[in-house]
């Protein structure tokens, strides 16, 4: 019989604060511990959530009997920390992106392939209502052959990013804030590729050289010598289709969301804009308004939310939509804070179920690489003024690995 896991959270910033209560409430988690390099932050978090297991570093935590690690550290550290945790024999959940180099991704995949441990990328867009809907319709054959898709992450620095980087980056926060936009492509890329199952094979990308006085995106201003605040990539996919992805960090945009998706097939298409979501097909005049189906429940933003999450309070308080498979979630999640268009509870549940059963989650290491590698090559293309470049294929999950179907595994089936 499978046993519940002991889970450790690495990094106690705002995003971690949204997930700790979910891990604590999951019936397959026996305890939650925290690690943070800042003593005051880790202690405050431990007191806030009644946590007794407190560690001064991830290294210290890895020496304990923790079974699984959830990494919420700065994005450029994700690759090295994930490899270190896997090498210590721990299952790994890691916020996106997977890593900042192909070598780091290859190392993660190699460790998972060798050990059979679970690695899961915490991609919120995978469980956005529109992505769930399009996966279902694509699987049913309603799109026909995939023709073209476009997805975009339109997030101006002034919409919470200044606060987040300052909160986690210390005095040198600007050196990290200049992270190349296409090094963080997974919100966009995963929406299309998780629906079609294809991978991106070639890319041409252009970059917008920043002009802002804060000096974050400029040569010599950050760890990557990156001058691009906005990048647009056109990609060929392995199924013969085409995709356009926008990763913008300087953009005058205040739509209902920062992530948008449209997909077009030979039989049917999905379009999403600032104020509408529709399905249409070859049948003349067939336009179906999906706004009600895909709308997420609104949640009350409390004083505590303002204190914990600042300008991110609304993103971290979205409820679920009618298209979400809520019945497969633990009953103990009912009434708990969700976030990012209903994705948080599904992400936490996916990882815990995978770690306990030993089956690979939907967003396993190979899928994570499929979402992340195209962006790294896209940035390289932008540095070459749009030169078309091939995108490496890091492979598929081995046939010998068992895959988790979260909707078939219920909390009362173990313990």
N, C-alpha and C positions, 0 to 999 in steps of 0.2 A: 504493500500500500504506500502511495506517495505521501510524503510528509510536508508540512508547511515550511516555508523558507524564512531565514533571517536576512533582512535586507538593509543595506547601508546606503545612505544618500551622501554623495560627494558634492560639496558646494551648497551653501544654504541661502542663495540669492532669491530673488522674487519668484522665478519660475519653479524652483524647488519647493517653495512654500505652498504652491498650488497643488503639488503632487504628494507631499508628505501625508496629508490627511487621507488620501485615497489608498496609499500603500498601508497605512495603519488600519484602515477599515476593511481591507480585503481579507476574507476568511482563510486564505491560504498563506498569509504572512503572519508569522508568530511574533516578530519584533522588528522595530525600525530604529536604526542608529544614524548618527550624522557625523560628518567630518568637514572641517573648514579650517583654513590656515589662519583665519582671524578669530582670536579667542572670544571677543565680545559677540561676534555674529553667531558663532556656533552655540554659545551659551544661551543667548536670547532665543534661538530657535528651539533648543532643547527644552527650555522652560515653557515656551509657548505651546508646544505640542506634547509635553509630558514625557520626554525622551530621556532615558537614563544612559544609553550607550552613546558616549561623546568621544570623538577622536580628534587629535590635533592635525592629522593629515590622512590622505588616502593610504599612504604607505603603512601607517600605524593600523588603520582599519583592515588592510589586507592581511595583517598578521593575526587577525581574530578569527572566530568561527563563523563569520558572516558568509552566507551562501551566494548572495547576489549584490551587485553594486549598481546604483543609478547615478549617472554622472551628469551634473548640471554646472560644470565648470565653464570657463571662457572657451569660446568656440575653437580657437586655434590650438587648444590643448586636448581636444577630444580624442584625436588619434593616438598620441602617446599614452594617455591615461587608460584608454580602452585596452591597448595591447598589454600594458602592465597588469591590469586587473584580470584579463584572460590568462595570462601567464601564471598568475597566482591561483588559478583554478576557480575563479568566480564567474558566474553569469553576469552579463553586462547589458544594462539599458543605458543608452547615451542620447542626450538631446542632439539635435542636428546642428551642424553637419557631421557626417561620419568622421571626416579627417580633412586635412589641408594638403595632402600629397597622395599620389597614387601608391607610393611605397608604403605609407601608413595603412592605407586600405588593404593592400596585399597582405600586410602583416596581420591585420585583424582577421581576414579571411583564412589565412594559413593556420592561425591559432584555433579558430572555430572548427575548421576541417580536421585538424589533428586531434582535438580534445572532445568534440561533440558538444561543447558548451553552447549556451544560448547567447547570441549577440542580437540586440534589437535597436534599431534607430528610432528615435521618438518623433517621427514625422507627423505633425498635427494634420496636415492637409490630406493625408491618407484617409482620415475619417471625417473630413468636411462633408456636409450633406450632398453637395454637387458631385464630389468624387465617388461617394457611395452609390449615388443614383446612376452615374455614368458607368461604373463598373458593372452594375446589375444589367443595364440596357445593352452594354457591349457584349457581355456574356450571353445574353439572350439572342444576340444576332441582330438587334434592332438598328445598329449603326451600319451594317453591311461591312464593306472594307473601309478601313481607316484611311482618310484622305489628308486631313490637316487638323492641327490643334494649336491653340495658343493659350498660354498661361503667364501670369505676371504677378510679381510680388512688388507692390508699389508702396514703399514705406520710407517716407521722408525722415531724415535724421531727427527733426524736431518733434516727431511723434513718438516720443518715449525712448529713442535710441540714445540720446545724450545722457539721460538719467541712468539707463542700464549700463552703459559703458563706464560711466563715472562710478557707479555703485560697485562694479566688479574689477575695474582696471586700476584703481589707485591713482597716483600722481601721473603715471605714464599712460593714462587711458586713451589718449589720442593715437598713440602708436598702434593700439589694437583696434580702435574704431575705424581705421582706414582699411580694414579687411576687404579685399576685392569682392564686389557684389556677386560675381559668378562663383565665388568660393562658397556661397550660401544659396545654392540653386534649388534645394530639394523641395521647398514649399511649392514651387512651380512645376518642376520636372516630374515629381511623383504623381501629380494629379492625372497626367496623361498616361505615363508609362505603367502606372499601377492598374489602369483600366484596360489598356490594350495588351499588356504583357510583352511588348516589344522593347527594344533598347535603342538608344541613339548611337548612330554609327559614324556620322561626320558632322562637323560644325564650322560655321563662319560667324564671327562675332565682331561687333563694333562697340567701342567704348566712348563715353562722353567725359571729356576732361573737366574736372570740377573747377568752379570759379569762386567758391565760397571763401569768405574771409577767415573761417575758423582753421583753415590749413590742414584739415584731417586727411583729405584725399589729394595728395601732391607728392611728387618725387622727393624722397627724403623725409616725408612727414609721417610715415608709418613703417611697420616691420616688413612690408611687402614692396616698398617703393612704388606704391600704387597711386596713380593720378585719376583713375576712373571712379566716379560716384554712381554712374549709370551704365549698364551694359545690356545690349540686345543681341540675342543669338538666334540664328536660323539653323535648324538641325534636320538631317535625314534620319529616318528611323528604319529598323530592320524589316518592317513589314511593308516598306515602300512608301510610307507616308512622310509628311513634313510637319515640323513644329517650329513655333517661334516663342521664345521665352524672354521676358523682360525682368531684369533685376535692377530696380531703381531706388536710390537712397537720397536723391535730391529731386523731388517732384511735387508739384502743387496738386495734391490729390487727397480728397476726403470723402471717398465713397463709403458704402455700407461696410466694406471690408477692404483689406489691403491685398488680398489674394483673389484673383479672378481666373476663370476657366471657360474656354469654348472648345468644342470638338465637332468635327464635321466628317460624316461618312457618306458612302455612296447611297445609302437608304434613308438615313436619319441623321439629325444634327442637334446639338445642344448649344445654346448661346447664353452667355451671362454678361450683364453689364452692371452699371452702378445701381440701377433701380429695378432690374427685372431678370428673371431666369425663364427660358422657354425651351420646349422641345418642338421640333418641326420635322417633316419628312417629305418624301416624294409626292405624297398625296396633296394636291393643290388646296391651299387654304387651311391645311392642318397645322395649327399653331396652338400649342398647349401651354398655358401659363402655369409654371411650377412654383410660383412665389410662396403659396401657402404650404405646399408639400415640403419645401426646403427651408422654410423659415425656422430659426431656432427660438426656443422659448426665451423670453427675457428674464433676467434675474435681477433681484434687488441689490444694488451696490451699497454696502454698509460702511460705516465709519471705519471698521477694522479693515475692510478692503482698501479704502483710501490710504490707510497707514501702511499696509503691507505691500501694496502693488503700485501706488502712485498713478501715473498716467496709463499704466497697463491694466487698471482695475476692470475695465469693460471687457477687454480681450480674455481675461481670466475668469469671467463670470457668465459666458454664454451657456445656455441650456441645450437640450437636444432638439432635433427636428422629427417630423413624422416618418422620415425615411431611415432613421437610425434604429438598429436592432436592439432596442433597450432590454428586451426580455432575456438576453444572454448575460447581462451584467449581474454581479452579486446584489442581492437585496440590500445588503449593508451600504451600498452606494446611494441609495435613495435619499434625496434631500441634501446630499453633499455638493459642495461647489464643483462645477464643471468648468470648461473653458475652451477657448479657441474653437468656437462653433461646435461644441459638443464632443470634442475629440479626447479630452483628457481622461475621462473614465474608461474609454475603450483602449487607450494606450496602456494605462496602468493594468487593466485586466489582461490584455494580450501578453504583456511581459510576465506577469506573475504566473499565468496559466502555462506559458512556455517553460519557464524556469522549473516549475513543479513537475510537469509531465516529461520534460526533456525533449519536447518537440520544438522545431524551429518555428518562430512566429511569422506572420505574413511579411513584416518588415525586417527580415533576417539580414545577415551580413551581405549576401550577394545582391539582394534588392537594394540595400543601402548604397552599395557601390554603383549600381545602375542609376540611382538618383543623383549621385554626387560627382562621379567621374566626368560627365559631360560638361559640368560647370568649370572644372579645372582646365580642361582643354579649351573651352570657350574663352576663358581669360587669356590663355596663351595666344589664341587666334586674335583677340583684340589687341594684344601687344604687337602683333604682326599686321595690324591694320586690316583685319578681316580675312586673312588667308584661310582657305578651307583646309581643315585638319582632320585626320582620322581619330576616332575615339576608341581607346583600348577597351577590350571586352575582358572583364575579370571573371567571367564564367557564371555558371548556374549552380544552385544548391545541389550537392551530390544526390544521386538517386537513392543512395543508402540511408539518407536522412529522412526522418519522419516529419511531416509538416503538420502544424497545429491548425485546426479549424476551430477558432474561438467560440463559434456559435453552437458547436456540438458538445462542448465541454462545459458542464455546469458545476457550480461550487459544491453541490451535494454529492458529487460523484467520488470524492475522496475524503479522507480524514475520518 
